[in-house]
Amino acid sequence: MAASFGQVLALVLVAALWGGTQPLLKRASSRLQPVHERTWVRQLLQEMKTLFLNSEYLVPFFLNQCGSLLYYLTLASTGVNAPGARGSFERRSCPSSQAAPSLPAPSSHQAALSRDRAVGARCPRSQG
């Protein structure tokens, strides 16, 4: 299945968001003053306060996270698959006349690949 123009555009936007915000995040984090507290809990809270009250860091961080969310949503709607890959993520179904016998649950990744190959050999994809 080919990606639509909108999906490609969304992935280009993700690349721009990630690529554009990474240098800004590095620059903003290098300018922060080190925080030293007595306990690790207070240290964590003070570091979070320092980061999230600093707009020079917070704006690129927010944009970077928007890029991550857009990436997740785009991949979820695209159904990207490697061309010609065996054992793809989509579930195959055979017509009832060609149905493969039920197989036990796989105990490993290799067993799952073997099962997919066996089902694919008995139930070839329809040409359409």
DSSP file (Angstrom, degrees, kcal/mol; ACC not computed):
  #  RESIDUE AA STRUCTURE BP1 BP2  ACC     N-H-->O    O-->H-N    N-H-->O    O-->H-N    TCO  KAPPA ALPHA  PHI   PSI    X-CA   Y-CA   Z-CA
    1    1 A M              0   0    0      0, 0.0    80,-0.2     0, 0.0     2,-0.2   0.000 360.0 360.0 360.0 126.6    0.0    0.0    0.0
    2    2 A A        -     0   0    0      1,-0.1     2,-0.2    78,-0.1    78,-0.0  -0.549 360.0-111.8 -84.4 147.5    1.5    3.3   -1.0
    3    3 A A        -     0   0    0     -2,-0.2    -1,-0.1     1,-0.1    75,-0.1  -0.526  32.8-119.5 -77.1 144.2    1.5    6.3    1.2
    4    4 A S     >  -     0   0    0     -2,-0.2     4,-2.2     1,-0.1     5,-0.2  -0.286  26.5-104.5 -77.3 168.1   -0.7    9.2    0.2
    5    5 A F  H  > S+     0   0    0      1,-0.2     4,-2.6     2,-0.2     5,-0.2   0.890 122.0  53.7 -59.9 -40.3    0.6   12.7   -0.4
    6    6 A G  H  > S+     0   0    0      2,-0.2     4,-2.2     1,-0.2    -1,-0.2   0.875 108.3  49.1 -63.3 -38.6   -0.7   13.9    2.9
    7    7 A Q  H  > S+     0   0    0      2,-0.2     4,-2.1     1,-0.2    -1,-0.2   0.897 111.8  48.1 -69.1 -39.9    1.1   11.1    4.8
    8    8 A V  H  X S+     0   0    0     -4,-2.2     4,-2.1     2,-0.2    -2,-0.2   0.922 111.8  50.5 -64.4 -43.5    4.4   11.9    3.0
    9    9 A L  H  X S+     0   0    0     -4,-2.6     4,-2.2     1,-0.2    -2,-0.2   0.891 108.8  52.3 -61.1 -39.7    3.9   15.6    3.8
   10   10 A A  H  X S+     0   0    0     -4,-2.2     4,-2.1     1,-0.2    -1,-0.2   0.902 109.3  49.2 -63.8 -40.8    3.3   14.7    7.5
   11   11 A L  H  X S+     0   0    0     -4,-2.1     4,-2.2     2,-0.2    -1,-0.2   0.855 109.7  51.6 -68.2 -33.8    6.5   12.7    7.6
   12   12 A V  H  X S+     0   0    0     -4,-2.1     4,-2.2     2,-0.2    -2,-0.2   0.897 109.5  50.6 -66.7 -39.5    8.4   15.6    6.0
   13   13 A L  H  X S+     0   0    0     -4,-2.2     4,-2.7     2,-0.2    -2,-0.2   0.890 108.2  52.6 -63.7 -39.2    7.0   17.8    8.7
   14   14 A V  H  X S+     0   0    0     -4,-2.1     4,-2.9     2,-0.2     5,-0.3   0.931 109.1  49.5 -60.3 -45.9    8.1   15.4   11.4
   15   15 A A  H  X S+     0   0    0     -4,-2.2     4,-2.8     1,-0.2     5,-0.3   0.900 111.8  48.6 -61.2 -40.7   11.6   15.4   10.0
   16   16 A A  H  X S+     0   0    0     -4,-2.2     4,-2.4     2,-0.2     5,-0.2   0.909 112.5  48.1 -66.5 -41.3   11.6   19.3   10.0
   17   17 A L  H  X S+     0   0    0     -4,-2.7     4,-1.9     2,-0.2     5,-0.2   0.941 117.1  41.4 -64.6 -46.7   10.3   19.4   13.5
   18   18 A W  H  X S+     0   0    0     -4,-2.9     4,-1.7     1,-0.2    -2,-0.2   0.940 118.9  44.8 -67.1 -46.4   12.9   16.9   14.8
   19   19 A G  H  < S+     0   0    0     -4,-2.8    -1,-0.2    -5,-0.3    -2,-0.2   0.849 116.5  46.2 -67.2 -34.3   15.7   18.3   12.8
   20   20 A G  H  X S+     0   0    0     -4,-2.4     4,-0.6    -5,-0.3    -1,-0.2   0.806 115.6  43.5 -79.1 -30.1   14.9   21.9   13.6
   21   21 A T  H  X S+     0   0    0     -4,-1.9     4,-2.6    -5,-0.2     5,-0.2   0.754  96.7  73.9 -89.5 -23.6   14.4   21.5   17.4
   22   22 A Q  H  X S+     0   0    0     -4,-1.7     4,-2.3     1,-0.2     5,-0.2   0.930  99.3  44.0 -59.1 -49.1   17.3   19.2   18.2
   23   23 A P  H  > S+     0   0    0      0, 0.0     4,-2.4     0, 0.0    -1,-0.2   0.877 113.7  52.4 -63.7 -34.4   20.0   21.9   17.9
   24   24 A L  H  X S+     0   0    0     -4,-0.6     4,-2.5     2,-0.2    -2,-0.2   0.894 109.5  48.9 -67.2 -38.8   17.8   24.3   19.9
   25   25 A L  H  X S+     0   0    0     -4,-2.6     4,-2.5     2,-0.2     5,-0.2   0.909 111.7  49.1 -65.8 -41.9   17.4   21.7   22.6
   26   26 A K  H  X S+     0   0    0     -4,-2.3     4,-1.7    -5,-0.2    -2,-0.2   0.929 113.3  46.4 -63.0 -44.4   21.1   21.1   22.8
   27   27 A R  H  X S+     0   0    0     -4,-2.4     4,-1.0     1,-0.2    -2,-0.2   0.926 114.4  47.1 -64.5 -44.5   21.9   24.8   22.9
   28   28 A A  H  < S+     0   0    0     -4,-2.5     3,-0.4     1,-0.2     4,-0.3   0.893 112.9  48.4 -66.4 -39.1   19.3   25.5   25.6
   29   29 A S  H >< S+     0   0    0     -4,-2.5     3,-0.7     1,-0.2    -1,-0.2   0.799 106.1  57.5 -73.6 -26.4   20.3   22.6   27.8
   30   30 A S  H 3< S+     0   0    0     -4,-1.7    -1,-0.2     1,-0.2    -2,-0.2   0.762 104.0  53.9 -73.3 -22.1   24.0   23.6   27.6
   31   31 A R  T 3< S+     0   0    0     -4,-1.0    -1,-0.2    -3,-0.4    -2,-0.2   0.505  84.9 110.2 -88.0  -5.6   23.2   27.0   29.0
   32   32 A L  S <  S-     0   0    0     -3,-0.7     3,-0.0    -4,-0.3    19,-0.0  -0.423  71.1-120.7 -73.8 145.5   21.4   25.6   32.1
   33   33 A Q        -     0   0    0     -2,-0.1    -1,-0.1     1,-0.1    -2,-0.1  -0.663  34.6-104.9 -81.7 137.8   23.0   26.0   35.5
   34   34 A P        -     0   0    0      0, 0.0     2,-0.4     0, 0.0    -1,-0.1  -0.344  32.2-142.9 -63.0 144.4   23.7   22.7   37.3
   35   35 A V        -     0   0    0      8,-0.0     2,-0.5    -3,-0.0    12,-0.1  -0.925  15.4-172.0-112.4 133.0   21.3   21.9   40.2
   36   36 A H        +     0   0    0     -2,-0.4     2,-0.3    10,-0.0     3,-0.0  -0.972  11.0 166.7-129.8 117.8   22.5   20.2   43.4
   37   37 A E        -     0   0    0     -2,-0.5     6,-0.1     2,-0.1    -2,-0.0  -0.817  42.2-117.1-123.9 165.8   20.0   19.1   46.0
   38   38 A R  S    S+     0   0    0     -2,-0.3     2,-0.3     2,-0.0    -1,-0.1   0.877  95.2  37.7 -73.4 -39.2   20.5   16.8   49.1
   39   39 A T  S  > S-     0   0    0      1,-0.1     4,-2.2    -3,-0.0     5,-0.1  -0.782  79.7-122.0-114.8 158.8   18.1   14.0   48.0
   40   40 A W  H  > S+     0   0    0     -2,-0.3     4,-2.5     2,-0.2     5,-0.2   0.820 111.9  55.3 -67.8 -30.2   17.4   12.5   44.6
   41   41 A V  H  > S+     0   0    0      2,-0.2     4,-2.5     1,-0.2    -1,-0.2   0.945 111.1  43.0 -67.2 -47.9   13.7   13.4   44.8
   42   42 A R  H  > S+     0   0    0      2,-0.2     4,-2.6     1,-0.2    -2,-0.2   0.872 113.1  54.4 -64.9 -35.5   14.4   17.0   45.4
   43   43 A Q  H  X S+     0   0    0     -4,-2.2     4,-2.5     2,-0.2    -2,-0.2   0.940 110.1  46.2 -61.7 -47.9   17.1   16.9   42.7
   44   44 A L  H  X S+     0   0    0     -4,-2.5     4,-2.4     1,-0.2    -2,-0.2   0.930 114.3  47.2 -60.9 -47.2   14.6   15.5   40.2
   45   45 A L  H  X S+     0   0    0     -4,-2.5     4,-2.4     1,-0.2    -1,-0.2   0.898 112.7  49.0 -63.6 -40.6   11.9   18.1   41.1
   46   46 A Q  H  X S+     0   0    0     -4,-2.6     4,-2.5     2,-0.2    -1,-0.2   0.895 111.3  49.7 -67.0 -39.4   14.4   21.0   41.0
   47   47 A E  H  X S+     0   0    0     -4,-2.5     4,-2.5     2,-0.2    -2,-0.2   0.909 111.7  48.5 -65.1 -41.5   15.7   19.8   37.6
   48   48 A M  H  X S+     0   0    0     -4,-2.4     4,-2.9     2,-0.2     5,-0.2   0.917 112.0  49.2 -63.8 -42.5   12.1   19.6   36.2
   49   49 A K  H  X S+     0   0    0     -4,-2.4     4,-1.3     1,-0.2    -2,-0.2   0.917 111.4  49.7 -61.7 -43.6   11.3   23.0   37.6
   50   50 A T  H  < S+     0   0    0     -4,-2.5     4,-0.3     2,-0.2    -2,-0.2   0.914 115.7  42.7 -62.2 -43.7   14.4   24.4   36.0
   51   51 A L  H >< S+     0   0    0     -4,-2.5     3,-1.1     1,-0.2     7,-0.3   0.941 116.2  45.2 -69.3 -47.4   13.7   22.9   32.6
   52   52 A F  H 3< S+     0   0    0     -4,-2.9    -1,-0.2     1,-0.3    -2,-0.2   0.590 110.9  52.4 -81.5  -8.8   10.0   23.6   32.4
   53   53 A L  T 3< S+     0   0    0     -4,-1.3     2,-0.8    -5,-0.2    -1,-0.3   0.410  91.3  87.8 -98.4   1.2   10.2   27.2   33.6
   54   54 A N    X>  -     0   0    0     -3,-1.1     4,-2.8    -4,-0.3     3,-1.1  -0.868  59.3-168.1-101.3 105.0   12.8   27.9   30.9
   55   55 A S  H 3> S+     0   0    0     -2,-0.8     4,-1.9     1,-0.3    -1,-0.2   0.789  84.8  65.4 -66.2 -27.4   11.0   29.0   27.7
   56   56 A E  H 34 S+     0   0    0      1,-0.2    -1,-0.3     2,-0.2   -28,-0.2   0.813 116.1  29.7 -64.1 -27.8   14.2   28.7   25.7
   57   57 A Y  H <> S+     0   0    0     -3,-1.1     4,-1.9    -6,-0.2    -2,-0.2   0.807 117.1  57.5 -94.2 -39.2   14.1   25.0   26.4
   58   58 A L  H  X S+     0   0    0     -4,-2.8     4,-2.6    -7,-0.3     5,-0.2   0.873 101.2  53.4 -67.5 -40.8   10.4   24.4   26.7
   59   59 A V  H  X S+     0   0    0     -4,-1.9     4,-2.3     2,-0.2     5,-0.2   0.951 113.1  41.8 -64.0 -50.5    9.3   25.7   23.3
   60   60 A P  H  > S+     0   0    0      0, 0.0     4,-2.5     0, 0.0    -1,-0.2   0.883 114.4  53.7 -63.6 -34.7   11.6   23.5   21.3
   61   61 A F  H  X S+     0   0    0     -4,-1.9     4,-2.3     2,-0.2    -2,-0.2   0.931 109.2  47.8 -62.6 -45.1   10.8   20.6   23.6
   62   62 A F  H  X S+     0   0    0     -4,-2.6     4,-2.0     2,-0.2    -1,-0.2   0.916 113.2  47.6 -62.0 -44.6    7.1   21.0   23.0
   63   63 A L  H  X S+     0   0    0     -4,-2.3     4,-1.9     2,-0.2    -1,-0.2   0.886 110.7  52.5 -64.5 -38.4    7.6   21.2   19.2
   64   64 A N  H  X S+     0   0    0     -4,-2.5     4,-1.8     1,-0.2    -2,-0.2   0.907 109.7  48.4 -63.3 -42.0    9.8   18.1   19.3
   65   65 A Q  H  X S+     0   0    0     -4,-2.3     4,-2.3     2,-0.2    -1,-0.2   0.841 107.3  55.4 -68.6 -33.2    7.1   16.2   21.2
   66   66 A C  H  X S+     0   0    0     -4,-2.0     4,-2.5     2,-0.2    -1,-0.2   0.891 106.6  52.2 -63.0 -38.8    4.5   17.4   18.6
   67   67 A G  H  X S+     0   0    0     -4,-1.9     4,-2.3     2,-0.2    -2,-0.2   0.891 108.4  50.5 -62.6 -39.9    6.7   15.9   16.0
   68   68 A S  H  X S+     0   0    0     -4,-1.8     4,-2.3     2,-0.2    -2,-0.2   0.909 111.2  47.8 -64.8 -42.4    6.8   12.6   17.9
   69   69 A L  H  X S+     0   0    0     -4,-2.3     4,-2.6     2,-0.2     5,-0.2   0.921 112.3  49.0 -64.6 -44.0    3.0   12.5   18.2
   70   70 A L  H  X S+     0   0    0     -4,-2.5     4,-2.5     2,-0.2    -2,-0.2   0.890 110.2  52.4 -62.4 -39.5    2.6   13.3   14.5
   71   71 A Y  H  X S+     0   0    0     -4,-2.3     4,-2.5     2,-0.2     5,-0.2   0.937 110.7  46.9 -60.7 -48.3    5.1   10.6   13.6
   72   72 A Y  H  X S+     0   0    0     -4,-2.3     4,-2.1     1,-0.2    -2,-0.2   0.934 114.8  45.9 -60.2 -48.2    3.2    8.0   15.7
   73   73 A L  H  X S+     0   0    0     -4,-2.6     4,-1.5     1,-0.2    -1,-0.2   0.883 113.1  50.1 -65.0 -38.5   -0.2    9.0   14.2
   74   74 A T  H  X S+     0   0    0     -4,-2.5     4,-1.6    -5,-0.2    -2,-0.2   0.932 112.1  46.1 -67.4 -45.4    1.1    9.1   10.6
   75   75 A L  H  X S+     0   0    0     -4,-2.5     4,-1.6     1,-0.2     5,-0.5   0.873 110.1  55.0 -65.8 -35.1    2.7    5.6   10.9
   76   76 A A  H  < S+     0   0    0     -4,-2.1    -1,-0.2    -5,-0.2    -2,-0.2   0.851 115.1  38.9 -65.0 -33.2   -0.4    4.2   12.5
   77   77 A S  H  < S+     0   0    0     -4,-1.5    -1,-0.2    -3,-0.2    -2,-0.2   0.656 111.7  58.4 -91.2 -16.1   -2.5    5.4    9.6
   78   78 A T  H  < S-     0   0    0     -4,-1.6    -2,-0.2    -5,-0.1    -3,-0.2   0.887  82.7-148.0 -82.5 -40.1    0.0    4.6    6.8
   79   79 A G     <  -     0   0    0     -4,-1.6    -3,-0.1     1,-0.2    -4,-0.1   0.911  22.5-162.3  69.6  42.6    0.4    0.9    7.3
   80   80 A V        +     0   0    0     -5,-0.5     2,-0.3   -78,-0.0    -1,-0.2  -0.345  14.9 173.8 -62.0 135.1    4.1    1.0    6.2
   81   81 A N        -     0   0    0    -80,-0.2     7,-0.0    -3,-0.1     3,-0.0  -0.995  37.6-106.3-144.1 143.5    5.4   -2.4    5.2
   82   82 A A    >   -     0   0    0     -2,-0.3     3,-1.8     1,-0.1     2,-0.1  -0.559  46.4-109.5 -70.2 130.1    8.6   -3.5    3.7
   83   83 A P  T 3  S+     0   0    0      0, 0.0    -1,-0.1     0, 0.0     0, 0.0  -0.396  98.1   4.1 -64.4 132.0    8.0   -4.5    0.1
   84   84 A G  T 3  S+     0   0    0      1,-0.2     2,-0.2    -2,-0.1    -2,-0.0   0.574  90.8 154.0  74.9   9.3    8.2   -8.3   -0.4
   85   85 A A    <   -     0   0    0     -3,-1.8     3,-0.5     1,-0.1     2,-0.3  -0.510  38.1-136.1 -74.8 136.6    8.8   -9.0    3.3
   86   86 A R  S    S+     0   0    0     -2,-0.2    31,-0.1     1,-0.2    -4,-0.1  -0.630  84.8  25.3 -86.3 149.4    7.7  -12.4    4.5
   87   87 A G  S    S-     0   0    0     -2,-0.3    -1,-0.2    29,-0.1    30,-0.1   0.919  85.5-175.6  67.4  43.3    5.9  -12.6    7.7
   88   88 A S        -     0   0    0     -3,-0.5    -1,-0.1     1,-0.1    -7,-0.1  -0.090  37.8-105.1 -68.4 173.6    4.5   -9.1    7.6
   89   89 A F  S    S+     0   0    0      2,-0.1     2,-0.2     0, 0.0    -1,-0.1   0.670  92.1  94.9 -77.4 -16.6    2.4   -7.6   10.3
   90   90 A E  S    S-     0   0    0      1,-0.1     2,-0.4     0, 0.0    -2,-0.1  -0.533  81.2-117.4 -77.9 143.7   -0.9   -7.9    8.6
   91   91 A R        -     0   0    0     -2,-0.2     2,-0.3     1,-0.0    -1,-0.1  -0.651  25.8-142.6 -82.4 129.8   -2.9  -11.1    9.3
   92   92 A R        -     0   0    0     -2,-0.4     2,-0.4    33,-0.0    28,-0.0  -0.675  14.2-166.1 -89.9 145.6   -3.5  -13.3    6.4
   93   93 A S        -     0   0    0     -2,-0.3     3,-0.0    30,-0.1     6,-0.0  -0.998   4.8-152.6-131.9 140.7   -6.7  -15.1    5.9
   94   94 A C        -     0   0    0     -2,-0.4     5,-0.1     1,-0.1    29,-0.1  -0.755  30.7 -98.2-105.8 152.4   -7.4  -18.0    3.6
   95   95 A P    >>  -     0   0    0      0, 0.0     3,-1.8     0, 0.0     4,-0.5  -0.373  45.2-105.9 -60.3 153.4  -10.7  -19.0    2.0
   96   96 A S  G >4 S+     0   0    0      1,-0.3     3,-0.6     2,-0.2    -2,-0.0   0.780 119.5  59.5 -59.3 -27.7  -12.3  -21.8    4.0
   97   97 A S  G 34 S+     0   0    0      1,-0.2    -1,-0.3     0, 0.0    -3,-0.0   0.769 115.2  34.6 -72.0 -22.9  -11.4  -24.4    1.3
   98   98 A Q  G <4 S+     0   0    0     -3,-1.8    -1,-0.2     2,-0.1    -2,-0.2   0.264  85.3 143.6-111.0  10.7   -7.7  -23.6    1.6
   99   99 A A    <<  -     0   0    0     -3,-0.6     3,-0.1    -4,-0.5    -3,-0.1  -0.218  48.3-126.6 -60.2 136.9   -7.6  -22.9    5.4
  100  100 A A        -     0   0    0      1,-0.1    -1,-0.1    23,-0.0     3,-0.1  -0.505  32.7 -96.8 -78.2 149.7   -4.5  -24.0    7.1
  101  101 A P        -     0   0    0      0, 0.0    -1,-0.1     0, 0.0     2,-0.1  -0.322  51.1 -90.5 -64.1 152.6   -4.9  -26.3   10.1
  102  102 A S        -     0   0    0     -3,-0.1    -3,-0.0     1,-0.0     0, 0.0  -0.412  44.9-152.8 -67.6 139.0   -4.7  -24.5   13.5
  103  103 A L        -     0   0    0     -2,-0.1    -1,-0.0    -3,-0.1    -3,-0.0  -0.813  20.5-101.8-111.8 151.2   -1.2  -24.3   14.9
  104  104 A P        -     0   0    0      0, 0.0    -1,-0.1     0, 0.0     3,-0.1  -0.277  53.7 -81.4 -66.8 160.1   -0.2  -24.0   18.5
  105  105 A A        -     0   0    0      1,-0.1     2,-0.1     2,-0.1     7,-0.0  -0.366  54.2-108.2 -61.7 136.3    0.8  -20.6   19.8
  106  106 A P        -     0   0    0      0, 0.0    -1,-0.1     0, 0.0     3,-0.1  -0.373  19.9-157.6 -69.7 145.5    4.4  -19.8   18.9
  107  107 A S  S    S+     0   0    0      1,-0.1     2,-0.3    -3,-0.1     3,-0.1   0.514  74.1  16.2 -98.7  -6.5    6.9  -19.9   21.7
  108  108 A S  S  > S-     0   0    0      1,-0.1     4,-1.7     0, 0.0     5,-0.1  -0.960  83.3 -98.1-154.9 171.1    9.5  -17.7   20.0
  109  109 A H  H  > S+     0   0    0     -2,-0.3     4,-2.1     1,-0.2     5,-0.2   0.888 121.4  54.7 -60.2 -40.5    9.9  -15.2   17.1
  110  110 A Q  H  > S+     0   0    0      1,-0.2     4,-2.4     2,-0.2    -1,-0.2   0.888 105.6  52.2 -63.2 -39.3   11.3  -18.0   14.9
  111  111 A A  H  > S+     0   0    0      1,-0.2     4,-2.2     2,-0.2    -1,-0.2   0.884 108.2  51.6 -64.4 -37.7    8.3  -20.2   15.5
  112  112 A A  H  X S+     0   0    0     -4,-1.7     4,-2.2     2,-0.2    -2,-0.2   0.906 110.2  48.6 -66.2 -40.6    6.0  -17.3   14.5
  113  113 A L  H  X S+     0   0    0     -4,-2.1     4,-2.3     2,-0.2    -2,-0.2   0.907 110.7  51.0 -65.0 -41.2    8.0  -16.8   11.2
  114  114 A S  H  X S+     0   0    0     -4,-2.4     4,-2.3     1,-0.2    -2,-0.2   0.908 110.1  49.8 -61.7 -41.7    7.8  -20.5   10.5
  115  115 A R  H  X S+     0   0    0     -4,-2.2     4,-2.6     1,-0.2     5,-0.2   0.918 110.2  50.1 -63.2 -43.7    4.1  -20.5   11.0
  116  116 A D  H  X S+     0   0    0     -4,-2.2     4,-2.5     1,-0.2    -2,-0.2   0.897 111.0  49.2 -63.2 -39.9    3.7  -17.5    8.7
  117  117 A R  H  X S+     0   0    0     -4,-2.3     4,-2.2     2,-0.2    -1,-0.2   0.914 111.6  49.4 -64.5 -41.9    5.7  -19.2    6.0
  118  118 A A  H  X S+     0   0    0     -4,-2.3     4,-1.7     2,-0.2    -2,-0.2   0.922 113.5  44.7 -64.2 -44.1    3.7  -22.3    6.3
  119  119 A V  H  X S+     0   0    0     -4,-2.6     4,-1.7     1,-0.2    -1,-0.2   0.901 113.0  52.3 -66.5 -40.1    0.4  -20.5    6.0
  120  120 A G  H  < S+     0   0    0     -4,-2.5    -2,-0.2    -5,-0.2    -1,-0.2   0.852 108.0  51.4 -64.5 -34.6    1.7  -18.4    3.1
  121  121 A A  H  < S+     0   0    0     -4,-2.2    -1,-0.2     1,-0.2    -2,-0.2   0.865 116.2  39.5 -71.1 -35.7    2.8  -21.5    1.2
  122  122 A R  H  < S+     0   0    0     -4,-1.7    -2,-0.2     1,-0.2    -1,-0.2   0.685 125.4  37.7 -85.4 -18.5   -0.7  -23.1    1.6
  123  123 A C  S  < S-     0   0    0     -4,-1.7    -1,-0.2    -5,-0.2     3,-0.1  -0.673  79.9-165.1-134.7  78.1   -2.6  -19.9    1.0
  124  124 A P        -     0   0    0      0, 0.0    -3,-0.1     0, 0.0     2,-0.1  -0.256  33.9 -94.4 -65.0 152.6   -0.9  -17.7   -1.6
  125  125 A R        -     0   0    0     -5,-0.1     2,-0.2     1,-0.1   -31,-0.0  -0.391  43.4-111.7 -65.2 141.1   -1.9  -14.1   -1.9
  126  126 A S        -     0   0    0     -3,-0.1     2,-0.6    -2,-0.1    -1,-0.1  -0.522  22.8-128.5 -74.9 141.6   -4.6  -13.5   -4.5
  127  127 A Q              0   0    0     -2,-0.2    -1,-0.1     1,-0.2     0, 0.0  -0.813 360.0 360.0 -89.7 120.1   -3.5  -11.6   -7.6
  128  128 A G              0   0    0     -2,-0.6    -1,-0.2     0, 0.0    -2,-0.0   0.449 360.0 360.0-148.6 360.0   -5.9   -8.7   -8.1
